[in-house]
């Protein structure tokens, strides 16, 4: 179920977790990385 696909700003639309925020966040936490939408937000804030 893509519960958030309309609001997902991640450019990786082919990802199986696109629009599934909880799954995406859990995946990246386990991998020790930052979700792409947060990377985009940090880049925008640093401008």
PDB file of N, CA, C, O and CB in Angstrom:
ATOM      1  N   UNK A   1       0.848  -1.187   0.000  1.00  0.00           N
ATOM      2  CA  UNK A   1       0.000   0.000   0.000  1.00  0.00           C
ATOM      3  C   UNK A   1       0.886   1.240   0.000  1.00  0.00           C
ATOM      4  O   UNK A   1       1.728   1.395   0.884  1.00  0.00           O
ATOM      5  CB  UNK A   1      -0.960   0.004   1.225  1.00  0.00           C
ATOM      6  N   UNK A   2       0.709   2.116  -0.969  1.00  0.00           N
ATOM      7  CA  UNK A   2       1.458   3.369  -1.035  1.00  0.00           C
ATOM      8  C   UNK A   2       0.648   4.454  -0.340  1.00  0.00           C
ATOM      9  O   UNK A   2      -0.110   5.183  -0.980  1.00  0.00           O
ATOM     10  CB  UNK A   2       1.771   3.766  -2.515  1.00  0.00           C
ATOM     11  N   UNK A   3       0.811   4.552   0.955  1.00  0.00           N
ATOM     12  CA  UNK A   3      -0.014   5.459   1.742  1.00  0.00           C
ATOM     13  C   UNK A   3       0.332   6.921   1.532  1.00  0.00           C
ATOM     14  O   UNK A   3      -0.469   7.796   1.862  1.00  0.00           O
ATOM     15  CB  UNK A   3       0.114   5.126   3.189  1.00  0.00           C
ATOM     16  N   UNK A   4       1.503   7.204   0.990  1.00  0.00           N
ATOM     17  CA  UNK A   4       1.926   8.589   0.870  1.00  0.00           C
ATOM     18  C   UNK A   4       2.512   8.889  -0.515  1.00  0.00           C
ATOM     19  O   UNK A   4       3.324   9.803  -0.659  1.00  0.00           O
ATOM     20  CB  UNK A   4       2.948   8.914   1.949  1.00  0.00           C
ATOM     21  N   UNK A   5       2.112   8.138  -1.514  1.00  0.00           N
ATOM     22  CA  UNK A   5       2.736   8.280  -2.831  1.00  0.00           C
ATOM     23  C   UNK A   5       2.504   9.655  -3.451  1.00  0.00           C
ATOM     24  O   UNK A   5       3.353  10.128  -4.207  1.00  0.00           O
ATOM     25  CB  UNK A   5       2.212   7.214  -3.763  1.00  0.00           C
ATOM     26  N   UNK A   6       1.387  10.310  -3.156  1.00  0.00           N
ATOM     27  CA  UNK A   6       1.120  11.636  -3.719  1.00  0.00           C
ATOM     28  C   UNK A   6       2.042  12.701  -3.135  1.00  0.00           C
ATOM     29  O   UNK A   6       2.339  13.691  -3.804  1.00  0.00           O
ATOM     30  CB  UNK A   6      -0.332  12.024  -3.476  1.00  0.00           C
ATOM     31  N   UNK A   7       2.497  12.517  -1.903  1.00  0.00           N
ATOM     32  CA  UNK A   7       3.327  13.513  -1.234  1.00  0.00           C
ATOM     33  C   UNK A   7       4.811  13.169  -1.217  1.00  0.00           C
ATOM     34  O   UNK A   7       5.624  13.974  -0.762  1.00  0.00           O
ATOM     35  CB  UNK A   7       2.853  13.693   0.164  1.00  0.00           C
ATOM     36  N   UNK A   8       5.170  12.000  -1.700  1.00  0.00           N
ATOM     37  CA  UNK A   8       6.559  11.548  -1.649  1.00  0.00           C
ATOM     38  C   UNK A   8       7.400  12.337  -2.656  1.00  0.00           C
ATOM     39  O   UNK A   8       7.113  12.327  -3.853  1.00  0.00           O
ATOM     40  CB  UNK A   8       6.651  10.025  -1.934  1.00  0.00           C
ATOM     41  N   UNK A   9       8.434  13.016  -2.169  1.00  0.00           N
ATOM     42  CA  UNK A   9       9.282  13.833  -3.044  1.00  0.00           C
ATOM     43  C   UNK A   9      10.554  13.119  -3.472  1.00  0.00           C
ATOM     44  O   UNK A   9      11.393  13.697  -4.163  1.00  0.00           O
ATOM     45  CB  UNK A   9       9.643  15.120  -2.351  1.00  0.00           C
ATOM     46  N   UNK A  10      10.699  11.871  -3.067  1.00  0.00           N
ATOM     47  CA  UNK A  10      11.886  11.114  -3.440  1.00  0.00           C
ATOM     48  C   UNK A  10      11.912  10.909  -4.955  1.00  0.00           C
ATOM     49  O   UNK A  10      10.912  10.497  -5.542  1.00  0.00           O
ATOM     50  CB  UNK A  10      11.923   9.753  -2.703  1.00  0.00           C
ATOM     51  N   UNK A  11      13.054  11.196  -5.588  1.00  0.00           N
ATOM     52  CA  UNK A  11      13.139  11.044  -7.039  1.00  0.00           C
ATOM     53  C   UNK A  11      13.225   9.585  -7.492  1.00  0.00           C
ATOM     54  O   UNK A  11      13.121   9.305  -8.686  1.00  0.00           O
ATOM     55  CB  UNK A  11      14.333  11.798  -7.554  1.00  0.00           C
ATOM     56  N   UNK A  12      13.412   8.664  -6.566  1.00  0.00           N
ATOM     57  CA  UNK A  12      13.534   7.249  -6.919  1.00  0.00           C
ATOM     58  C   UNK A  12      12.149   6.594  -6.967  1.00  0.00           C
ATOM     59  O   UNK A  12      11.802   5.788  -6.104  1.00  0.00           O
ATOM     60  CB  UNK A  12      14.448   6.510  -5.905  1.00  0.00           C
ATOM     61  N   UNK A  13      11.372   6.951  -7.979  1.00  0.00           N
ATOM     62  CA  UNK A  13       9.983   6.499  -8.080  1.00  0.00           C
ATOM     63  C   UNK A  13       9.858   5.002  -8.351  1.00  0.00           C
ATOM     64  O   UNK A  13       8.793   4.426  -8.130  1.00  0.00           O
ATOM     65  CB  UNK A  13       9.279   7.262  -9.170  1.00  0.00           C
ATOM     66  N   UNK A  14      10.915   4.371  -8.819  1.00  0.00           N
ATOM     67  CA  UNK A  14      10.867   2.932  -9.084  1.00  0.00           C
ATOM     68  C   UNK A  14      11.171   2.105  -7.834  1.00  0.00           C
ATOM     69  O   UNK A  14      11.068   0.879  -7.864  1.00  0.00           O
ATOM     70  CB  UNK A  14      11.853   2.574 -10.188  1.00  0.00           C
ATOM     71  N   UNK A  15      11.538   2.759  -6.751  1.00  0.00           N
ATOM     72  CA  UNK A  15      11.856   2.061  -5.503  1.00  0.00           C
ATOM     73  C   UNK A  15      10.602   1.387  -4.951  1.00  0.00           C
ATOM     74  O   UNK A  15       9.510   1.953  -4.999  1.00  0.00           O
ATOM     75  CB  UNK A  15      12.449   3.042  -4.458  1.00  0.00           C
ATOM     76  N   UNK A  16      10.769   0.186  -4.432  1.00  0.00           N
ATOM     77  CA  UNK A  16       9.632  -0.548  -3.875  1.00  0.00           C
ATOM     78  C   UNK A  16       9.064   0.118  -2.624  1.00  0.00           C
ATOM     79  O   UNK A  16       7.941  -0.183  -2.219  1.00  0.00           O
ATOM     80  CB  UNK A  16      10.045  -1.971  -3.551  1.00  0.00           C
ATOM     81  N   UNK A  17       9.828   1.018  -2.012  1.00  0.00           N
ATOM     82  CA  UNK A  17       9.370   1.719  -0.811  1.00  0.00           C
ATOM     83  C   UNK A  17       8.877   3.143  -1.094  1.00  0.00           C
ATOM     84  O   UNK A  17       8.524   3.867  -0.163  1.00  0.00           O
ATOM     85  CB  UNK A  17      10.488   1.767   0.203  1.00  0.00           C
ATOM     86  N   UNK A  18       8.850   3.553  -2.364  1.00  0.00           N
ATOM     87  CA  UNK A  18       8.415   4.914  -2.718  1.00  0.00           C
ATOM     88  C   UNK A  18       6.980   5.127  -2.245  1.00  0.00           C
ATOM     89  O   UNK A  18       6.084   4.353  -2.583  1.00  0.00           O
ATOM     90  CB  UNK A  18       8.524   5.156  -4.259  1.00  0.00           C
ATOM     91  N   UNK A  19       6.773   6.178  -1.464  1.00  0.00           N
ATOM     92  CA  UNK A  19       5.450   6.489  -0.937  1.00  0.00           C
ATOM     93  C   UNK A  19       5.080   5.702   0.307  1.00  0.00           C
ATOM     94  O   UNK A  19       3.981   5.866   0.836  1.00  0.00           O
ATOM     95  CB  UNK A  19       4.431   6.247  -1.983  1.00  0.00           C
ATOM     96  N   UNK A  20       5.967   4.860   0.776  1.00  0.00           N
ATOM     97  CA  UNK A  20       5.734   4.057   1.984  1.00  0.00           C
ATOM     98  C   UNK A  20       6.705   4.538   3.049  1.00  0.00           C
ATOM     99  O   UNK A  20       7.716   3.890   3.319  1.00  0.00           O
ATOM    100  CB  UNK A  20       5.913   2.513   1.705  1.00  0.00           C
ATOM    101  N   UNK A  21       6.395   5.669   3.647  1.00  0.00           N
ATOM    102  CA  UNK A  21       7.331   6.348   4.548  1.00  0.00           C
ATOM    103  C   UNK A  21       7.857   5.453   5.662  1.00  0.00           C
ATOM    104  O   UNK A  21       9.063   5.420   5.907  1.00  0.00           O
ATOM    105  CB  UNK A  21       6.667   7.548   5.153  1.00  0.00           C
ATOM    106  N   UNK A  22       6.978   4.732   6.334  1.00  0.00           N
ATOM    107  CA  UNK A  22       7.431   3.900   7.457  1.00  0.00           C
ATOM    108  C   UNK A  22       8.420   2.841   6.992  1.00  0.00           C
ATOM    109  O   UNK A  22       9.442   2.616   7.640  1.00  0.00           O
ATOM    110  CB  UNK A  22       6.235   3.230   8.145  1.00  0.00           C
ATOM    111  N   UNK A  23       8.120   2.190   5.868  1.00  0.00           N
ATOM    112  CA  UNK A  23       9.036   1.177   5.344  1.00  0.00           C
ATOM    113  C   UNK A  23      10.361   1.799   4.934  1.00  0.00           C
ATOM    114  O   UNK A  23      11.426   1.236   5.188  1.00  0.00           O
ATOM    115  CB  UNK A  23       8.408   0.452   4.153  1.00  0.00           C
ATOM    116  N   UNK A  24      10.291   2.964   4.298  1.00  0.00           N
ATOM    117  CA  UNK A  24      11.493   3.650   3.840  1.00  0.00           C
ATOM    118  C   UNK A  24      12.377   4.064   5.018  1.00  0.00           C
ATOM    119  O   UNK A  24      13.584   3.823   5.009  1.00  0.00           O
ATOM    120  CB  UNK A  24      11.118   4.878   3.008  1.00  0.00           C
ATOM    121  N   UNK A  25      11.780   4.675   6.012  1.00  0.00           N
ATOM    122  CA  UNK A  25      12.527   5.123   7.189  1.00  0.00           C
ATOM    123  C   UNK A  25      13.159   3.933   7.902  1.00  0.00           C
ATOM    124  O   UNK A  25      14.328   3.988   8.284  1.00  0.00           O
ATOM    125  CB  UNK A  25      11.607   5.896   8.155  1.00  0.00           C
ATOM    126  N   UNK A  26      12.395   2.861   8.082  1.00  0.00           N
ATOM    127  CA  UNK A  26      12.947   1.667   8.742  1.00  0.00           C
ATOM    128  C   UNK A  26      14.094   1.073   7.954  1.00  0.00           C
ATOM    129  O   UNK A  26      15.100   0.670   8.537  1.00  0.00           O
ATOM    130  CB  UNK A  26      11.864   0.615   8.936  1.00  0.00           C
ATOM    131  N   UNK A  27      13.962   1.013   6.645  1.00  0.00           N
ATOM    132  CA  UNK A  27      15.028   0.484   5.790  1.00  0.00           C
ATOM    133  C   UNK A  27      16.308   1.308   5.951  1.00  0.00           C
ATOM    134  O   UNK A  27      17.391   0.751   6.129  1.00  0.00           O
ATOM    135  CB  UNK A  27      14.581   0.474   4.311  1.00  0.00           C
ATOM    136  N   UNK A  28      16.181   2.627   5.889  1.00  0.00           N
ATOM    137  CA  UNK A  28      17.353   3.486   5.977  1.00  0.00           C
ATOM    138  C   UNK A  28      17.954   3.501   7.379  1.00  0.00           C
ATOM    139  O   UNK A  28      19.171   3.618   7.522  1.00  0.00           O
ATOM    140  CB  UNK A  28      16.993   4.892   5.560  1.00  0.00           C
ATOM    141  N   UNK A  29      17.130   3.386   8.406  1.00  0.00           N
ATOM    142  CA  UNK A  29      17.669   3.317   9.770  1.00  0.00           C
ATOM    143  C   UNK A  29      18.524   2.072   9.946  1.00  0.00           C
ATOM    144  O   UNK A  29      19.604   2.122  10.535  1.00  0.00           O
ATOM    145  CB  UNK A  29      16.530   3.327  10.808  1.00  0.00           C
ATOM    146  N   UNK A  30      18.026   0.950   9.425  1.00  0.00           N
ATOM    147  CA  UNK A  30      18.791  -0.295   9.521  1.00  0.00           C
ATOM    148  C   UNK A  30      20.091  -0.202   8.734  1.00  0.00           C
ATOM    149  O   UNK A  30      21.103  -0.789   9.119  1.00  0.00           O
ATOM    150  CB  UNK A  30      17.956  -1.475   9.015  1.00  0.00           C
ATOM    151  N   UNK A  31      20.058   0.542   7.627  1.00  0.00           N
ATOM    152  CA  UNK A  31      21.251   0.692   6.785  1.00  0.00           C
ATOM    153  C   UNK A  31      22.187   1.787   7.302  1.00  0.00           C
ATOM    154  O   UNK A  31      23.315   1.920   6.827  1.00  0.00           O
ATOM    155  CB  UNK A  31      20.839   1.006   5.348  1.00  0.00           C
ATOM    156  N   UNK A  32      21.714   2.568   8.279  1.00  0.00           N
ATOM    157  CA  UNK A  32      22.529   3.644   8.826  1.00  0.00           C
ATOM    158  C   UNK A  32      22.630   4.843   7.896  1.00  0.00           C
ATOM    159  O   UNK A  32      23.615   5.580   7.923  1.00  0.00           O
ATOM    160  CB  UNK A  32      23.902   3.132   9.134  1.00  0.00           C
ATOM    161  N   UNK A  33      21.604   5.032   7.073  1.00  0.00           N
ATOM    162  CA  UNK A  33      21.628   6.150   6.127  1.00  0.00           C
ATOM    163  C   UNK A  33      20.398   7.031   6.311  1.00  0.00           C
ATOM    164  O   UNK A  33      19.457   6.674   7.021  1.00  0.00           O
ATOM    165  CB  UNK A  33      21.700   5.633   4.676  1.00  0.00           C
ATOM    166  N   UNK A  34      20.427   8.164   5.671  1.00  0.00           N
ATOM    167  CA  UNK A  34      19.350   9.139   5.766  1.00  0.00           C
ATOM    168  C   UNK A  34      18.403   8.974   4.580  1.00  0.00           C
ATOM    169  O   UNK A  34      18.852   8.792   3.449  1.00  0.00           O
ATOM    170  CB  UNK A  34      19.915  10.578   5.818  1.00  0.00           C
ATOM    171  N   UNK A  35      17.099   9.036   4.832  1.00  0.00           N
ATOM    172  CA  UNK A  35      16.127   8.930   3.740  1.00  0.00           C
ATOM    173  C   UNK A  35      16.302  10.102   2.779  1.00  0.00           C
ATOM    174  O   UNK A  35      16.681  11.197   3.193  1.00  0.00           O
ATOM    175  CB  UNK A  35      14.675   8.893   4.293  1.00  0.00           C
ATOM    176  N   UNK A  36      16.028   9.875   1.512  1.00  0.00           N
ATOM    177  CA  UNK A  36      16.286  10.871   0.487  1.00  0.00           C
ATOM    178  C   UNK A  36      15.521  12.166   0.720  1.00  0.00           C
ATOM    179  O   UNK A  36      16.063  13.243   0.471  1.00  0.00           O
ATOM    180  CB  UNK A  36      15.937  10.315  -0.861  1.00  0.00           C
ATOM    181  N   UNK A  37      14.292  12.095   1.186  1.00  0.00           N
ATOM    182  CA  UNK A  37      13.518  13.325   1.395  1.00  0.00           C
ATOM    183  C   UNK A  37      14.167  14.206   2.463  1.00  0.00           C
ATOM    184  O   UNK A  37      14.091  15.432   2.382  1.00  0.00           O
ATOM    185  CB  UNK A  37      12.069  12.986   1.799  1.00  0.00           C
ATOM    186  N   UNK A  38      14.803  13.594   3.458  1.00  0.00           N
ATOM    187  CA  UNK A  38      15.495  14.380   4.472  1.00  0.00           C
ATOM    188  C   UNK A  38      16.782  14.977   3.909  1.00  0.00           C
ATOM    189  O   UNK A  38      17.160  16.086   4.284  1.00  0.00           O
ATOM    190  CB  UNK A  38      15.803  13.516   5.700  1.00  0.00           C
ATOM    191  N   UNK A  39      17.459  14.256   3.014  1.00  0.00           N
ATOM    192  CA  UNK A  39      18.643  14.802   2.362  1.00  0.00           C
ATOM    193  C   UNK A  39      18.275  16.042   1.557  1.00  0.00           C
ATOM    194  O   UNK A  39      18.979  17.051   1.592  1.00  0.00           O
ATOM    195  CB  UNK A  39      19.300  13.746   1.454  1.00  0.00           C
ATOM    196  N   UNK A  40      17.162  15.955   0.831  1.00  0.00           N
ATOM    197  CA  UNK A  40      16.691  17.089   0.022  1.00  0.00           C
ATOM    198  C   UNK A  40      16.379  18.272   0.921  1.00  0.00           C
ATOM    199  O   UNK A  40      16.753  19.402   0.606  1.00  0.00           O
ATOM    200  CB  UNK A  40      15.441  16.699  -0.804  1.00  0.00           C
ATOM    201  N   UNK A  41      15.693  18.029   2.045  1.00  0.00           N
ATOM    202  CA  UNK A  41      15.338  19.090   2.969  1.00  0.00           C
ATOM    203  C   UNK A  41      16.586  19.749   3.558  1.00  0.00           C
ATOM    204  O   UNK A  41      16.638  20.974   3.668  1.00  0.00           O
ATOM    205  CB  UNK A  41      14.451  18.542   4.084  1.00  0.00           C
ATOM    206  N   UNK A  42      17.591  18.960   3.939  1.00  0.00           N
ATOM    207  CA  UNK A  42      18.821  19.512   4.494  1.00  0.00           C
ATOM    208  C   UNK A  42      19.564  20.357   3.467  1.00  0.00           C
ATOM    209  O   UNK A  42      20.113  21.404   3.807  1.00  0.00           O
ATOM    210  CB  UNK A  42      19.722  18.392   5.000  1.00  0.00           C
ATOM    211  N   UNK A  43      19.585  19.910   2.207  1.00  0.00           N
ATOM    212  CA  UNK A  43      20.227  20.678   1.149  1.00  0.00           C
ATOM    213  C   UNK A  43      19.535  22.016   0.940  1.00  0.00           C
ATOM    214  O   UNK A  43      20.196  23.036   0.744  1.00  0.00           O
ATOM    215  CB  UNK A  43      20.235  19.885  -0.149  1.00  0.00           C
ATOM    216  N   UNK A  44      18.203  22.017   0.981  1.00  0.00           N
ATOM    217  CA  UNK A  44      17.443  23.258   0.790  1.00  0.00           C
ATOM    218  C   UNK A  44      17.684  24.222   1.955  1.00  0.00           C
ATOM    219  O   UNK A  44      17.762  25.432   1.746  1.00  0.00           O
ATOM    220  CB  UNK A  44      15.931  22.953   0.653  1.00  0.00           C
ATOM    221  N   UNK A  45      17.802  23.701   3.165  1.00  0.00           N
ATOM    222  CA  UNK A  45      18.012  24.543   4.331  1.00  0.00           C
ATOM    223  C   UNK A  45      19.417  25.144   4.345  1.00  0.00           C
ATOM    224  O   UNK A  45      19.622  26.217   4.912  1.00  0.00           O
ATOM    225  CB  UNK A  45      17.773  23.743   5.602  1.00  0.00           C
ATOM    226  N   UNK A  46      20.367  24.478   3.737  1.00  0.00           N
ATOM    227  CA  UNK A  46      21.742  24.958   3.786  1.00  0.00           C
ATOM    228  C   UNK A  46      22.023  26.015   2.700  1.00  0.00           C
ATOM    229  O   UNK A  46      23.123  26.564   2.639  1.00  0.00           O
ATOM    230  CB  UNK A  46      22.705  23.781   3.633  1.00  0.00           C
ATOM    231  N   UNK A  47      21.050  26.288   1.869  1.00  0.00           N
ATOM    232  CA  UNK A  47      21.255  27.296   0.800  1.00  0.00           C
ATOM    233  C   UNK A  47      21.117  28.691   1.335  1.00  0.00           C
ATOM    234  O   UNK A  47      21.256  29.657   0.584  1.00  0.00           O
ATOM    235  CB  UNK A  47      20.262  27.092  -0.344  1.00  0.00           C
TER     236      UNK A  47
END
